[in-house]
């Protein structure tokens, strides 16, 4: 599946909504799955095409004092 021209913009908008507690399509979990759902893109858009945005999302979660859900599960 080819990326749409506005894919990065949709991901950034979804990041903003999740990080500010205003999800429209997801449960606002701090996961790539929720971010992809919120942005309306396939998960591999974040794990293969836009890894920089995935890393930015997780860095922002950490900067706000949180732990991404994927890392929290590793600790349990």
DSSP file (Angstrom, degrees, kcal/mol; ACC not computed):
  #  RESIDUE AA STRUCTURE BP1 BP2  ACC     N-H-->O    O-->H-N    N-H-->O    O-->H-N    TCO  KAPPA ALPHA  PHI   PSI    X-CA   Y-CA   Z-CA
    1    1 A X              0   0    0      0, 0.0     2,-0.2     0, 0.0    41,-0.0   0.000 360.0 360.0 360.0 127.9    0.0    0.0    0.0
    2    2 A X        -     0   0    0      1,-0.1     2,-0.1     0, 0.0     0, 0.0  -0.559 360.0-107.0 -81.6 144.0    1.4    3.4   -1.0
    3    3 A X        -     0   0    0     -2,-0.2     2,-0.2     1,-0.1    -1,-0.1  -0.401  31.4-120.5 -68.6 146.6    1.4    6.2    1.5
    4    4 A X    >   -     0   0    0      1,-0.1     3,-1.9    -2,-0.1     4,-0.3  -0.536  26.3-110.7 -81.2 155.6   -1.1    9.0    0.9
    5    5 A X  T 3  S+     0   0    0      1,-0.3     3,-0.3    -2,-0.2     4,-0.2   0.801 117.9  44.9 -58.3 -29.0    0.3   12.5    0.4
    6    6 A X  T 3> S+     0   0    0      1,-0.2     4,-2.5     2,-0.1    -1,-0.3   0.244  79.2 110.6 -99.7  14.6   -1.1   13.6    3.7
    7    7 A X  H <> S+     0   0    0     -3,-1.9     4,-2.3     1,-0.2     5,-0.2   0.909  78.9  47.0 -57.5 -47.6    0.0   10.6    5.8
    8    8 A X  H  > S+     0   0    0     -4,-0.3     4,-2.5    -3,-0.3    -1,-0.2   0.894 112.3  50.9 -63.3 -39.6    2.6   12.4    7.8
    9    9 A X  H  > S+     0   0    0     -4,-0.2     4,-2.3     1,-0.2    -1,-0.2   0.902 110.2  49.6 -63.9 -40.5    0.2   15.2    8.6
   10   10 A X  H  X S+     0   0    0     -4,-2.5     4,-2.2     2,-0.2    -2,-0.2   0.883 111.1  49.6 -66.3 -38.2   -2.5   12.8    9.7
   11   11 A X  H  X S+     0   0    0     -4,-2.3     4,-2.6    -5,-0.2    -2,-0.2   0.930 111.3  48.4 -66.4 -44.6    0.0   11.0   12.0
   12   12 A X  H  X S+     0   0    0     -4,-2.5     4,-2.2     2,-0.2    -2,-0.2   0.910 111.9  49.5 -62.6 -41.3    1.2   14.3   13.5
   13   13 A X  H  X S+     0   0    0     -4,-2.3     4,-2.3     1,-0.2    -1,-0.2   0.901 111.2  49.8 -63.4 -40.4   -2.4   15.4   14.1
   14   14 A X  H  X S+     0   0    0     -4,-2.2     4,-2.7     2,-0.2     5,-0.2   0.894 108.1  53.5 -65.5 -40.0   -3.2   12.0   15.7
   15   15 A X  H  X S+     0   0    0     -4,-2.6     4,-2.8     1,-0.2     5,-0.2   0.935 109.5  49.0 -58.2 -46.2   -0.1   12.4   17.9
   16   16 A X  H  X S+     0   0    0     -4,-2.2     4,-1.5     1,-0.2    -2,-0.2   0.921 111.7  48.1 -61.1 -45.4   -1.4   15.7   19.1
   17   17 A X  H  <>S+     0   0    0     -4,-2.3     5,-3.4     2,-0.2    -2,-0.2   0.933 115.1  44.4 -63.0 -45.8   -4.8   14.4   19.8
   18   18 A X  H ><5S+     0   0    0     -4,-2.7     3,-1.5     1,-0.2    -2,-0.2   0.938 113.7  49.3 -65.3 -45.9   -3.6   11.4   21.8
   19   19 A X  H 3<5S+     0   0    0     -4,-2.8    -1,-0.2     1,-0.3    -2,-0.2   0.744 114.5  46.0 -67.8 -22.1   -1.0   13.4   23.8
   20   20 A X  T 3<5S-     0   0    0     -4,-1.5    -1,-0.3    -5,-0.2    -2,-0.2   0.258 116.5-111.6-103.4  11.1   -3.6   16.0   24.7
   21   21 A X  T < 5S+     0   0    0     -3,-1.5    -3,-0.2    -4,-0.1    -2,-0.1   0.797  84.0 116.3  69.3  30.2   -6.2   13.5   25.6
   22   22 A X      < +     0   0    0     -5,-3.4    -4,-0.2    -6,-0.2    -1,-0.1  -0.336  37.7 169.1-124.3  51.6   -8.6   14.2   22.7
   23   23 A X        -     0   0    0     -6,-0.2    -9,-0.0    -5,-0.2    15,-0.0  -0.307  16.9-176.0 -66.6 148.9   -8.7   11.0   20.7
   24   24 A X  S    S+     0   0    0     14,-0.1    -1,-0.1   -10,-0.1    14,-0.0   0.642  82.2  15.0-112.1 -26.9  -11.4   10.7   18.0
   25   25 A X  S    S+     0   0    0      9,-0.1     2,-0.2     0, 0.0    -2,-0.1   0.473 117.4  52.1-129.3  -7.3  -10.8    7.1   16.8
   26   26 A X  S    S-     0   0    0     12,-0.1     8,-0.1     9,-0.0     9,-0.0  -0.659  83.1-106.7-126.4 178.9   -8.7    5.3   19.4
   27   27 A X        -     0   0    0     -2,-0.2    -4,-0.0     2,-0.0     7,-0.0   0.342  56.4-116.8 -88.8   6.5   -8.6    4.6   23.1
   28   28 A X        +     0   0    0      1,-0.2    -7,-0.1     6,-0.1     7,-0.0   0.649  56.6 162.1  67.3  17.9   -5.7    7.0   23.4
   29   29 A X        -     0   0    0      1,-0.1     2,-1.7    39,-0.0    -1,-0.2  -0.349  51.7-114.4 -62.6 150.8   -3.3    4.3   24.6
   30   30 A X  S    S+     0   0    0     37,-0.1    39,-1.3     4,-0.1    40,-0.6  -0.372  79.3 112.4 -86.7  58.7    0.3    5.3   24.3
   31   31 A X  S  > S-     0   0    0     -2,-1.7     4,-2.1    38,-0.1     5,-0.1  -0.867  77.9-120.8-128.6 160.1    1.0    2.7   21.6
   32   32 A X  H  > S+     0   0    0     -2,-0.3     4,-2.8     2,-0.2     5,-0.2   0.839 114.2  58.3 -67.8 -33.4    1.8    2.6   17.9
   33   33 A X  H  > S+     0   0    0      2,-0.2     4,-2.3     1,-0.2    -1,-0.2   0.944 109.3  43.3 -61.5 -47.6   -1.4    0.6   17.3
   34   34 A X  H  > S+     0   0    0      2,-0.2     4,-2.8     1,-0.2    -2,-0.2   0.893 113.8  51.8 -65.5 -39.4   -3.5    3.3   18.9
   35   35 A X  H  X S+     0   0    0     -4,-2.1     4,-2.2     2,-0.2    -2,-0.2   0.922 110.8  47.4 -63.2 -44.2   -1.6    6.0   17.0
   36   36 A X  H  X>S+     0   0    0     -4,-2.8     5,-2.3     2,-0.2     4,-1.3   0.925 113.5  48.1 -62.9 -44.4   -2.1    4.3   13.7
   37   37 A X  H  <5S+     0   0    0     -4,-2.3     3,-0.3     1,-0.2    -2,-0.2   0.921 111.8  49.8 -61.3 -44.5   -5.8    3.8   14.4
   38   38 A X  H  <5S+     0   0    0     -4,-2.8    -1,-0.2     1,-0.2    -2,-0.2   0.866 114.8  44.2 -62.6 -37.3   -6.1    7.4   15.4
   39   39 A X  H  <5S-     0   0    0     -4,-2.2    -1,-0.2    -5,-0.2    -2,-0.2   0.637 108.4-123.8 -82.8 -15.1   -4.3    8.6   12.2
   40   40 A X  T  <5S+     0   0    0     -4,-1.3     2,-0.3    -3,-0.3    -3,-0.2   0.863  70.6 121.2  72.7  35.5   -6.2    6.2   10.0
   41   41 A X  S   <S-     0   0    0     -5,-2.3    -1,-0.3    -6,-0.2    -2,-0.1  -0.890  70.9 -95.0-125.3 157.6   -3.1    4.6    8.6
   42   42 A X    >   -     0   0    0     -2,-0.3     3,-1.9     1,-0.1     4,-0.5  -0.408  37.1-115.6 -68.2 151.4   -1.8    1.0    8.7
   43   43 A X  T >> S+     0   0    0      1,-0.3     3,-1.8     2,-0.2     4,-1.6   0.857 113.5  64.2 -56.4 -36.8    0.5    0.2   11.6
   44   44 A X  H 3>>S+     0   0    0      1,-0.3     4,-2.1     2,-0.2     5,-1.3   0.686  85.4  73.9 -66.4 -14.2    3.4   -0.5    9.2
   45   45 A X  I <4>S+     0   0    0     -3,-1.9     5,-2.5     3,-0.2    -1,-0.3   0.868 108.3  33.6 -60.6 -33.8    3.2    3.2    8.2
   46   46 A X  I <45S+     0   0    0     -3,-1.8     8,-0.3    -4,-0.5    -2,-0.2   0.789 121.6  46.3 -91.1 -31.4    4.8    3.9   11.6
   47   47 A X  I  <5S+     0   0    0     -4,-1.6    -2,-0.2     7,-0.1    -3,-0.2   0.666 131.8  13.6 -87.5 -15.6    7.0    0.8   11.9
   48   48 A X  I  <5S+     0   0    0     -4,-2.1     3,-0.3    -5,-0.2    -3,-0.2   0.699 132.3  30.4-125.4 -43.5    8.4    0.9    8.4
   49   49 A X  I   <S+     0   0    0     -5,-1.3     3,-0.2     1,-0.2    -3,-0.2   0.879 127.0  28.7 -91.2 -40.1    7.9    4.2    6.6
   50   50 A X    >>< +     0   0    0     -5,-2.5     4,-1.8    -6,-0.2     3,-0.7  -0.393  64.2 145.8-122.1  54.4    7.8    6.8    9.3
   51   51 A X  H 3> S+     0   0    0     -3,-0.3     4,-2.7     1,-0.3     5,-0.2   0.803  72.3  63.4 -62.6 -27.2   10.0    5.4   12.1
   52   52 A X  H 3> S+     0   0    0      1,-0.2     4,-2.2     2,-0.2    -1,-0.3   0.892 103.9  46.7 -63.6 -38.0   11.0    9.0   12.9
   53   53 A X  H <> S+     0   0    0     -3,-0.7     4,-2.5     2,-0.2    -2,-0.2   0.872 110.6  52.5 -71.6 -36.4    7.5    9.8   13.8
   54   54 A X  H  X S+     0   0    0     -4,-1.8     4,-2.3    -8,-0.3    -2,-0.2   0.943 112.6  45.2 -60.4 -47.8    7.2    6.7   15.9
   55   55 A X  H  X S+     0   0    0     -4,-2.7     4,-2.4     1,-0.2    -2,-0.2   0.878 111.7  52.5 -64.5 -38.1   10.3    7.6   17.8
   56   56 A X  H  X S+     0   0    0     -4,-2.2     4,-2.3     2,-0.2    -1,-0.2   0.905 108.5  51.0 -63.4 -41.9    9.1   11.2   18.1
   57   57 A X  H  X S+     0   0    0     -4,-2.5     4,-2.1     2,-0.2    -2,-0.2   0.950 112.8  44.5 -60.7 -50.6    5.8   10.0   19.6
   58   58 A X  H  X S+     0   0    0     -4,-2.3     4,-2.2     1,-0.2    -1,-0.2   0.872 112.2  53.0 -64.3 -36.7    7.6    7.8   22.2
   59   59 A X  H  X S+     0   0    0     -4,-2.4     4,-2.6     2,-0.2    -1,-0.2   0.897 109.0  49.7 -64.9 -39.4   10.1   10.6   23.0
   60   60 A X  H  X S+     0   0    0     -4,-2.3     4,-1.5     2,-0.2    -2,-0.2   0.888 108.5  52.6 -67.1 -38.6    7.2   13.0   23.6
   61   61 A X  H  <>S+     0   0    0     -4,-2.1     5,-2.4     1,-0.2     3,-0.3   0.938 112.6  45.3 -60.1 -46.6    5.5   10.4   25.9
   62   62 A X  H ><5S+     0   0    0     -4,-2.2     3,-2.0     1,-0.2    -2,-0.2   0.898 108.6  56.1 -64.3 -40.8    8.8   10.1   27.9
   63   63 A X  H 3<5S+     0   0    0     -4,-2.6    -1,-0.2     1,-0.3    -2,-0.2   0.792 103.7  55.1 -63.5 -27.3    9.2   13.9   28.0
   64   64 A X  T 3<5S-     0   0    0     -4,-1.5    -1,-0.3    -3,-0.3    -2,-0.2   0.327 127.3-100.9 -87.4   8.2    5.8   14.2   29.6
   65   65 A X  T < 5S+     0   0    0     -3,-2.0    -3,-0.2     1,-0.3    -2,-0.2   0.578  84.6 120.4  86.9  10.4    6.9   11.8   32.3
   66   66 A X      < -     0   0    0     -5,-2.4     2,-0.4    -6,-0.2    -1,-0.3  -0.446  57.7-131.4-100.5 176.0    5.2    8.8   30.9
   67   67 A X        -     0   0    0     -2,-0.1   -37,-0.1    -3,-0.1     5,-0.1  -0.997  31.7-111.9-125.8 125.0    6.3    5.4   29.7
   68   68 A X    >>  -     0   0    0     -2,-0.4     4,-2.2   -10,-0.2     3,-1.1  -0.265  28.0-119.9 -54.0 140.9    5.1    4.1   26.4
   69   69 A X  H 3> S+     0   0    0    -39,-1.3     4,-2.0     1,-0.3     5,-0.2   0.833 112.4  59.8 -54.1 -35.4    2.8    1.2   26.9
   70   70 A X  H 3> S+     0   0    0    -40,-0.6     4,-0.7     1,-0.2    -1,-0.3   0.871 110.2  41.4 -63.8 -35.7    5.1   -1.1   24.9
   71   71 A X  H <> S+     0   0    0     -3,-1.1     4,-1.1     2,-0.2     3,-0.3   0.841 109.4  58.4 -78.9 -34.4    7.9   -0.4   27.4
   72   72 A X  H >X S+     0   0    0     -4,-2.2     4,-1.4     1,-0.2     3,-0.5   0.894 102.7  54.2 -62.4 -39.7    5.6   -0.7   30.4
   73   73 A X  H 3< S+     0   0    0     -4,-2.0    -1,-0.2     1,-0.2    -2,-0.2   0.818 103.1  57.5 -65.2 -30.1    4.6   -4.2   29.4
   74   74 A X  H 3< S+     0   0    0     -4,-0.7    -1,-0.2    -3,-0.3    -2,-0.2   0.818 106.0  49.6 -69.1 -29.5    8.3   -5.2   29.3
   75   75 A X  H <<        0   0    0     -4,-1.1    -1,-0.2    -3,-0.5    -2,-0.2   0.815 360.0 360.0 -79.6 -31.8    8.8   -4.2   32.9
   76   76 A X     <        0   0    0     -4,-1.4    -1,-0.2     0, 0.0    -2,-0.1   0.493 360.0 360.0 -67.4 360.0    5.8   -6.1   34.3
